Amino acid sequence: MEYMTIKEAAKKWGVSIRRVQTICNEGTIPGVVKFGHAWAIPKDAEKPVDKRIKSGRYIKG
């Protein structure tokens, strides 16, 4: 299985590096693995739904 870094995931998903770290800590990405201080995210992982948005008004379509 191939993995990407947090920096690569942030660029791919259009979010900040800190947000990807938070998503990894929450465990919402299936197959994510932590090696010491670094996260390994599967290359085929989909961006999880942002649980911070409740109303749907801020989602750009």
PyMOL Python script that loads the backbone (N, CA, C, O; Angstrom):
from pymol import cmd

cmd.read_pdbstr("""\
ATOM      1  N   MET A   1       0.846  -1.177   0.000  1.00  0.00           N
ATOM      2  CA  MET A   1       0.000   0.000   0.000  1.00  0.00           C
ATOM      3  C   MET A   1       0.892   1.241   0.000  1.00  0.00           C
ATOM      4  O   MET A   1       1.904   1.291   0.699  1.00  0.00           O
ATOM      5  N   GLU A   2       0.505   2.236  -0.790  1.00  0.00           N
ATOM      6  CA  GLU A   2       1.278   3.470  -0.856  1.00  0.00           C
ATOM      7  C   GLU A   2       0.650   4.513   0.066  1.00  0.00           C
ATOM      8  O   GLU A   2      -0.568   4.578   0.228  1.00  0.00           O
ATOM      9  N   TYR A   3       1.514   5.319   0.657  1.00  0.00           N
ATOM     10  CA  TYR A   3       1.078   6.331   1.613  1.00  0.00           C
ATOM     11  C   TYR A   3       1.509   7.713   1.175  1.00  0.00           C
ATOM     12  O   TYR A   3       2.432   7.861   0.373  1.00  0.00           O
ATOM     13  N   MET A   4       0.830   8.741   1.709  1.00  0.00           N
ATOM     14  CA  MET A   4       1.228  10.126   1.490  1.00  0.00           C
ATOM     15  C   MET A   4       1.404  10.794   2.846  1.00  0.00           C
ATOM     16  O   MET A   4       0.902  10.314   3.863  1.00  0.00           O
ATOM     17  N   THR A   5       2.118  11.897   2.841  1.00  0.00           N
ATOM     18  CA  THR A   5       2.361  12.641   4.071  1.00  0.00           C
ATOM     19  C   THR A   5       1.194  13.580   4.354  1.00  0.00           C
ATOM     20  O   THR A   5       0.293  13.737   3.530  1.00  0.00           O
ATOM     21  N   ILE A   6       1.224  14.193   5.517  1.00  0.00           N
ATOM     22  CA  ILE A   6       0.199  15.174   5.875  1.00  0.00           C
ATOM     23  C   ILE A   6       0.257  16.368   4.917  1.00  0.00           C
ATOM     24  O   ILE A   6      -0.778  16.901   4.518  1.00  0.00           O
ATOM     25  N   LYS A   7       1.448  16.771   4.561  1.00  0.00           N
ATOM     26  CA  LYS A   7       1.611  17.905   3.651  1.00  0.00           C
ATOM     27  C   LYS A   7       0.997  17.607   2.282  1.00  0.00           C
ATOM     28  O   LYS A   7       0.338  18.464   1.694  1.00  0.00           O
ATOM     29  N   GLU A   8       1.215  16.393   1.779  1.00  0.00           N
ATOM     30  CA  GLU A   8       0.644  15.999   0.489  1.00  0.00           C
ATOM     31  C   GLU A   8      -0.881  15.919   0.564  1.00  0.00           C
ATOM     32  O   GLU A   8      -1.574  16.334  -0.364  1.00  0.00           O
ATOM     33  N   ALA A   9      -1.399  15.384   1.672  1.00  0.00           N
ATOM     34  CA  ALA A   9      -2.852  15.271   1.850  1.00  0.00           C
ATOM     35  C   ALA A   9      -3.489  16.654   1.930  1.00  0.00           C
ATOM     36  O   ALA A   9      -4.555  16.881   1.358  1.00  0.00           O
ATOM     37  N   ALA A  10      -2.846  17.574   2.634  1.00  0.00           N
ATOM     38  CA  ALA A  10      -3.373  18.936   2.763  1.00  0.00           C
ATOM     39  C   ALA A  10      -3.474  19.612   1.397  1.00  0.00           C
ATOM     40  O   ALA A  10      -4.465  20.281   1.104  1.00  0.00           O
ATOM     41  N   LYS A  11      -2.457  19.439   0.568  1.00  0.00           N
ATOM     42  CA  LYS A  11      -2.471  20.028  -0.765  1.00  0.00           C
ATOM     43  C   LYS A  11      -3.540  19.372  -1.640  1.00  0.00           C
ATOM     44  O   LYS A  11      -4.246  20.057  -2.381  1.00  0.00           O
ATOM     45  N   LYS A  12      -3.656  18.053  -1.555  1.00  0.00           N
ATOM     46  CA  LYS A  12      -4.626  17.304  -2.357  1.00  0.00           C
ATOM     47  C   LYS A  12      -6.067  17.671  -1.997  1.00  0.00           C
ATOM     48  O   LYS A  12      -6.915  17.806  -2.879  1.00  0.00           O
ATOM     49  N   TRP A  13      -6.343  17.833  -0.697  1.00  0.00           N
ATOM     50  CA  TRP A  13      -7.701  18.083  -0.216  1.00  0.00           C
ATOM     51  C   TRP A  13      -8.043  19.563  -0.085  1.00  0.00           C
ATOM     52  O   TRP A  13      -9.203  19.911   0.136  1.00  0.00           O
ATOM     53  N   GLY A  14      -7.046  20.439  -0.218  1.00  0.00           N
ATOM     54  CA  GLY A  14      -7.304  21.873  -0.134  1.00  0.00           C
ATOM     55  C   GLY A  14      -7.592  22.365   1.268  1.00  0.00           C
ATOM     56  O   GLY A  14      -8.395  23.279   1.452  1.00  0.00           O
ATOM     57  N   VAL A  15      -6.945  21.768   2.260  1.00  0.00           N
ATOM     58  CA  VAL A  15      -7.096  22.198   3.650  1.00  0.00           C
ATOM     59  C   VAL A  15      -5.708  22.442   4.235  1.00  0.00           C
ATOM     60  O   VAL A  15      -4.695  22.169   3.591  1.00  0.00           O
ATOM     61  N   SER A  16      -5.672  22.957   5.462  1.00  0.00           N
ATOM     62  CA  SER A  16      -4.389  23.242   6.091  1.00  0.00           C
ATOM     63  C   SER A  16      -3.748  21.964   6.636  1.00  0.00           C
ATOM     64  O   SER A  16      -4.415  20.949   6.838  1.00  0.00           O
ATOM     65  N   ILE A  17      -2.452  22.045   6.865  1.00  0.00           N
ATOM     66  CA  ILE A  17      -1.719  20.915   7.441  1.00  0.00           C
ATOM     67  C   ILE A  17      -2.254  20.610   8.834  1.00  0.00           C
ATOM     68  O   ILE A  17      -2.404  19.446   9.204  1.00  0.00           O
ATOM     69  N   ARG A  18      -2.541  21.650   9.604  1.00  0.00           N
ATOM     70  CA  ARG A  18      -3.064  21.461  10.962  1.00  0.00           C
ATOM     71  C   ARG A  18      -4.413  20.751  10.927  1.00  0.00           C
ATOM     72  O   ARG A  18      -4.688  19.919  11.791  1.00  0.00           O
ATOM     73  N   ARG A  19      -5.250  21.059   9.959  1.00  0.00           N
ATOM     74  CA  ARG A  19      -6.569  20.405   9.857  1.00  0.00           C
ATOM     75  C   ARG A  19      -6.401  18.921   9.556  1.00  0.00           C
ATOM     76  O   ARG A  19      -7.131  18.097  10.106  1.00  0.00           O
ATOM     77  N   VAL A  20      -5.452  18.566   8.691  1.00  0.00           N
ATOM     78  CA  VAL A  20      -5.202  17.145   8.390  1.00  0.00           C
ATOM     79  C   VAL A  20      -4.697  16.432   9.638  1.00  0.00           C
ATOM     80  O   VAL A  20      -5.074  15.287   9.884  1.00  0.00           O
ATOM     81  N   GLN A  21      -3.852  17.086  10.430  1.00  0.00           N
ATOM     82  CA  GLN A  21      -3.383  16.493  11.686  1.00  0.00           C
ATOM     83  C   GLN A  21      -4.556  16.218  12.621  1.00  0.00           C
ATOM     84  O   GLN A  21      -4.617  15.162  13.251  1.00  0.00           O
ATOM     85  N   THR A  22      -5.476  17.158  12.710  1.00  0.00           N
ATOM     86  CA  THR A  22      -6.654  16.993  13.562  1.00  0.00           C
ATOM     87  C   THR A  22      -7.522  15.840  13.070  1.00  0.00           C
ATOM     88  O   THR A  22      -8.013  15.044  13.871  1.00  0.00           O
ATOM     89  N   ILE A  23      -7.712  15.751  11.764  1.00  0.00           N
ATOM     90  CA  ILE A  23      -8.504  14.662  11.181  1.00  0.00           C
ATOM     91  C   ILE A  23      -7.852  13.312  11.496  1.00  0.00           C
ATOM     92  O   ILE A  23      -8.546  12.347  11.814  1.00  0.00           O
ATOM     93  N   CYS A  24      -6.537  13.247  11.408  1.00  0.00           N
ATOM     94  CA  CYS A  24      -5.823  12.001  11.724  1.00  0.00           C
ATOM     95  C   CYS A  24      -5.994  11.635  13.196  1.00  0.00           C
ATOM     96  O   CYS A  24      -6.218  10.471  13.527  1.00  0.00           O
ATOM     97  N   ASN A  25      -5.890  12.630  14.077  1.00  0.00           N
ATOM     98  CA  ASN A  25      -6.058  12.385  15.509  1.00  0.00           C
ATOM     99  C   ASN A  25      -7.462  11.906  15.844  1.00  0.00           C
ATOM    100  O   ASN A  25      -7.640  11.098  16.756  1.00  0.00           O
ATOM    101  N   GLU A  26      -8.459  12.395  15.116  1.00  0.00           N
ATOM    102  CA  GLU A  26      -9.848  11.988  15.346  1.00  0.00           C
ATOM    103  C   GLU A  26     -10.112  10.571  14.859  1.00  0.00           C
ATOM    104  O   GLU A  26     -11.071   9.935  15.296  1.00  0.00           O
ATOM    105  N   GLY A  27      -9.272  10.073  13.961  1.00  0.00           N
ATOM    106  CA  GLY A  27      -9.441   8.711  13.456  1.00  0.00           C
ATOM    107  C   GLY A  27     -10.508   8.570  12.391  1.00  0.00           C
ATOM    108  O   GLY A  27     -11.091   7.497  12.242  1.00  0.00           O
ATOM    109  N   THR A  28     -10.776   9.636  11.643  1.00  0.00           N
ATOM    110  CA  THR A  28     -11.836   9.572  10.631  1.00  0.00           C
ATOM    111  C   THR A  28     -11.345   9.102   9.264  1.00  0.00           C
ATOM    112  O   THR A  28     -12.147   8.909   8.350  1.00  0.00           O
ATOM    113  N   ILE A  29     -10.030   8.918   9.120  1.00  0.00           N
ATOM    114  CA  ILE A  29      -9.486   8.422   7.855  1.00  0.00           C
ATOM    115  C   ILE A  29      -9.167   6.937   8.017  1.00  0.00           C
ATOM    116  O   ILE A  29      -8.316   6.582   8.833  1.00  0.00           O
ATOM    117  N   PRO A  30      -9.824   6.072   7.266  1.00  0.00           N
ATOM    118  CA  PRO A  30      -9.527   4.637   7.390  1.00  0.00           C
ATOM    119  C   PRO A  30      -8.132   4.305   6.858  1.00  0.00           C
ATOM    120  O   PRO A  30      -7.746   4.767   5.785  1.00  0.00           O
ATOM    121  N   GLY A  31      -7.387   3.507   7.609  1.00  0.00           N
ATOM    122  CA  GLY A  31      -6.077   3.055   7.177  1.00  0.00           C
ATOM    123  C   GLY A  31      -4.922   3.958   7.550  1.00  0.00           C
ATOM    124  O   GLY A  31      -3.778   3.666   7.200  1.00  0.00           O
ATOM    125  N   VAL A  32      -5.192   5.059   8.257  1.00  0.00           N
ATOM    126  CA  VAL A  32      -4.120   5.975   8.645  1.00  0.00           C
ATOM    127  C   VAL A  32      -3.285   5.337   9.762  1.00  0.00           C
ATOM    128  O   VAL A  32      -3.819   4.696  10.668  1.00  0.00           O
ATOM    129  N   VAL A  33      -1.950   5.531   9.676  1.00  0.00           N
ATOM    130  CA  VAL A  33      -1.029   4.928  10.624  1.00  0.00           C
ATOM    131  C   VAL A  33      -0.078   6.004  11.121  1.00  0.00           C
ATOM    132  O   VAL A  33       0.362   6.854  10.346  1.00  0.00           O
ATOM    133  N   LYS A  34       0.244   5.972  12.420  1.00  0.00           N
ATOM    134  CA  LYS A  34       1.187   6.935  12.976  1.00  0.00           C
ATOM    135  C   LYS A  34       2.514   6.242  13.245  1.00  0.00           C
ATOM    136  O   LYS A  34       2.560   5.201  13.902  1.00  0.00           O
ATOM    137  N   PHE A  35       3.600   6.828  12.730  1.00  0.00           N
ATOM    138  CA  PHE A  35       4.949   6.331  12.950  1.00  0.00           C
ATOM    139  C   PHE A  35       5.710   7.395  13.730  1.00  0.00           C
ATOM    140  O   PHE A  35       6.208   8.354  13.140  1.00  0.00           O
ATOM    141  N   GLY A  36       5.804   7.241  15.030  1.00  0.00           N
ATOM    142  CA  GLY A  36       6.475   8.253  15.851  1.00  0.00           C
ATOM    143  C   GLY A  36       5.682   9.542  15.841  1.00  0.00           C
ATOM    144  O   GLY A  36       4.585   9.610  16.395  1.00  0.00           O
ATOM    145  N   HIS A  37       6.243  10.577  15.203  1.00  0.00           N
ATOM    146  CA  HIS A  37       5.556  11.868  15.109  1.00  0.00           C
ATOM    147  C   HIS A  37       4.912  12.084  13.744  1.00  0.00           C
ATOM    148  O   HIS A  37       4.244  13.097  13.535  1.00  0.00           O
ATOM    149  N   ALA A  38       5.097  11.163  12.824  1.00  0.00           N
ATOM    150  CA  ALA A  38       4.600  11.334  11.453  1.00  0.00           C
ATOM    151  C   ALA A  38       3.398  10.432  11.183  1.00  0.00           C
ATOM    152  O   ALA A  38       3.322   9.307  11.675  1.00  0.00           O
ATOM    153  N   TRP A  39       2.469  10.949  10.394  1.00  0.00           N
ATOM    154  CA  TRP A  39       1.301  10.176   9.979  1.00  0.00           C
ATOM    155  C   TRP A  39       1.517   9.664   8.562  1.00  0.00           C
ATOM    156  O   TRP A  39       2.101  10.350   7.723  1.00  0.00           O
ATOM    157  N   ALA A  40       1.038   8.449   8.308  1.00  0.00           N
ATOM    158  CA  ALA A  40       1.051   7.868   6.971  1.00  0.00           C
ATOM    159  C   ALA A  40      -0.401   7.677   6.549  1.00  0.00           C
ATOM    160  O   ALA A  40      -1.135   6.894   7.152  1.00  0.00           O
ATOM    161  N   ILE A  41      -0.807   8.397   5.511  1.00  0.00           N
ATOM    162  CA  ILE A  41      -2.188   8.380   5.024  1.00  0.00           C
ATOM    163  C   ILE A  41      -2.215   7.626   3.710  1.00  0.00           C
ATOM    164  O   ILE A  41      -1.420   7.927   2.819  1.00  0.00           O
ATOM    165  N   PRO A  42      -3.112   6.647   3.561  1.00  0.00           N
ATOM    166  CA  PRO A  42      -3.187   5.927   2.280  1.00  0.00           C
ATOM    167  C   PRO A  42      -3.439   6.884   1.117  1.00  0.00           C
ATOM    168  O   PRO A  42      -4.243   7.808   1.232  1.00  0.00           O
ATOM    169  N   LYS A  43      -2.750   6.662   0.000  1.00  0.00           N
ATOM    170  CA  LYS A  43      -2.876   7.548  -1.171  1.00  0.00           C
ATOM    171  C   LYS A  43      -4.296   7.574  -1.726  1.00  0.00           C
ATOM    172  O   LYS A  43      -4.724   8.585  -2.282  1.00  0.00           O
ATOM    173  N   ASP A  44      -5.029   6.476  -1.582  1.00  0.00           N
ATOM    174  CA  ASP A  44      -6.386   6.412  -2.128  1.00  0.00           C
ATOM    175  C   ASP A  44      -7.454   6.873  -1.132  1.00  0.00           C
ATOM    176  O   ASP A  44      -8.646   6.728  -1.402  1.00  0.00           O
ATOM    177  N   ALA A  45      -7.044   7.424   0.015  1.00  0.00           N
ATOM    178  CA  ALA A  45      -7.998   7.869   1.034  1.00  0.00           C
ATOM    179  C   ALA A  45      -8.783   9.076   0.530  1.00  0.00           C
ATOM    180  O   ALA A  45      -8.225   9.983  -0.088  1.00  0.00           O
ATOM    181  N   GLU A  46     -10.071   9.070   0.800  1.00  0.00           N
ATOM    182  CA  GLU A  46     -10.938  10.185   0.444  1.00  0.00           C
ATOM    183  C   GLU A  46     -10.954  11.194   1.586  1.00  0.00           C
ATOM    184  O   GLU A  46     -10.787  10.828   2.750  1.00  0.00           O
ATOM    185  N   LYS A  47     -11.155  12.459   1.251  1.00  0.00           N
ATOM    186  CA  LYS A  47     -11.250  13.494   2.275  1.00  0.00           C
ATOM    187  C   LYS A  47     -12.518  13.249   3.091  1.00  0.00           C
ATOM    188  O   LYS A  47     -13.606  13.165   2.522  1.00  0.00           O
ATOM    189  N   PRO A  48     -12.394  13.132   4.419  1.00  0.00           N
ATOM    190  CA  PRO A  48     -13.593  12.914   5.227  1.00  0.00           C
ATOM    191  C   PRO A  48     -14.484  14.156   5.261  1.00  0.00           C
ATOM    192  O   PRO A  48     -14.022  15.274   5.031  1.00  0.00           O
ATOM    193  N   VAL A  49     -15.740  13.942   5.547  1.00  0.00           N
ATOM    194  CA  VAL A  49     -16.700  15.035   5.645  1.00  0.00           C
ATOM    195  C   VAL A  49     -16.323  15.890   6.845  1.00  0.00           C
ATOM    196  O   VAL A  49     -15.999  15.371   7.913  1.00  0.00           O
ATOM    197  N   ASP A  50     -16.367  17.203   6.658  1.00  0.00           N
ATOM    198  CA  ASP A  50     -16.018  18.136   7.727  1.00  0.00           C
ATOM    199  C   ASP A  50     -17.161  18.190   8.729  1.00  0.00           C
ATOM    200  O   ASP A  50     -18.239  18.693   8.411  1.00  0.00           O
ATOM    201  N   LYS A  51     -16.942  17.685   9.921  1.00  0.00           N
ATOM    202  CA  LYS A  51     -17.985  17.625  10.944  1.00  0.00           C
ATOM    203  C   LYS A  51     -18.202  18.970  11.628  1.00  0.00           C
ATOM    204  O   LYS A  51     -19.144  19.128  12.405  1.00  0.00           O
ATOM    205  N   ARG A  52     -17.329  19.946  11.342  1.00  0.00           N
ATOM    206  CA  ARG A  52     -17.491  21.269  11.956  1.00  0.00           C
ATOM    207  C   ARG A  52     -18.644  22.032  11.329  1.00  0.00           C
ATOM    208  O   ARG A  52     -19.225  22.902  11.977  1.00  0.00           O
ATOM    209  N   ILE A  53     -18.992  21.727  10.079  1.00  0.00           N
ATOM    210  CA  ILE A  53     -20.067  22.429   9.374  1.00  0.00           C
ATOM    211  C   ILE A  53     -21.383  21.727   9.670  1.00  0.00           C
ATOM    212  O   ILE A  53     -21.555  20.552   9.347  1.00  0.00           O
ATOM    213  N   LYS A  54     -22.304  22.449  10.283  1.00  0.00           N
ATOM    214  CA  LYS A  54     -23.578  21.859  10.681  1.00  0.00           C
ATOM    215  C   LYS A  54     -24.724  22.233   9.752  1.00  0.00           C
ATOM    216  O   LYS A  54     -25.586  21.402   9.467  1.00  0.00           O
ATOM    217  N   SER A  55     -24.744  23.479   9.277  1.00  0.00           N
ATOM    218  CA  SER A  55     -25.910  23.973   8.560  1.00  0.00           C
ATOM    219  C   SER A  55     -25.897  23.694   7.059  1.00  0.00           C
ATOM    220  O   SER A  55     -26.956  23.554   6.446  1.00  0.00           O
ATOM    221  N   GLY A  56     -24.714  23.612   6.465  1.00  0.00           N
ATOM    222  CA  GLY A  56     -24.632  23.427   5.034  1.00  0.00           C
ATOM    223  C   GLY A  56     -24.541  24.731   4.266  1.00  0.00           C
ATOM    224  O   GLY A  56     -24.347  24.713   3.051  1.00  0.00           O
ATOM    225  N   ARG A  57     -24.679  25.877   4.953  1.00  0.00           N
ATOM    226  CA  ARG A  57     -24.636  27.178   4.295  1.00  0.00           C
ATOM    227  C   ARG A  57     -23.247  27.480   3.724  1.00  0.00           C
ATOM    228  O   ARG A  57     -23.129  28.215   2.743  1.00  0.00           O
ATOM    229  N   TYR A  58     -22.211  26.927   4.324  1.00  0.00           N
ATOM    230  CA  TYR A  58     -20.844  27.297   3.968  1.00  0.00           C
ATOM    231  C   TYR A  58     -20.207  26.356   2.956  1.00  0.00           C
ATOM    232  O   TYR A  58     -19.068  26.578   2.546  1.00  0.00           O
ATOM    233  N   ILE A  59     -20.904  25.331   2.554  1.00  0.00           N
ATOM    234  CA  ILE A  59     -20.363  24.370   1.601  1.00  0.00           C
ATOM    235  C   ILE A  59     -20.474  24.954   0.193  1.00  0.00           C
ATOM    236  O   ILE A  59     -21.563  25.293  -0.270  1.00  0.00           O
ATOM    237  N   LYS A  60     -19.339  25.063  -0.469  1.00  0.00           N
ATOM    238  CA  LYS A  60     -19.330  25.601  -1.835  1.00  0.00           C
ATOM    239  C   LYS A  60     -19.498  24.456  -2.807  1.00  0.00           C
ATOM    240  O   LYS A  60     -18.804  23.445  -2.702  1.00  0.00           O
ATOM    241  N   GLY A  61     -20.392  24.599  -3.734  1.00  0.00           N
ATOM    242  CA  GLY A  61     -20.719  23.517  -4.655  1.00  0.00           C
ATOM    243  C   GLY A  61     -20.172  23.632  -5.997  1.00  0.00           C
ATOM    244  O   GLY A  61     -20.402  22.759  -6.834  1.00  0.00           O
TER     245      GLY A  61
END
""", "prot")
cmd.dss("prot")
cmd.show_as("cartoon", "prot")
cmd.util.cbc("prot")
cmd.orient("prot")
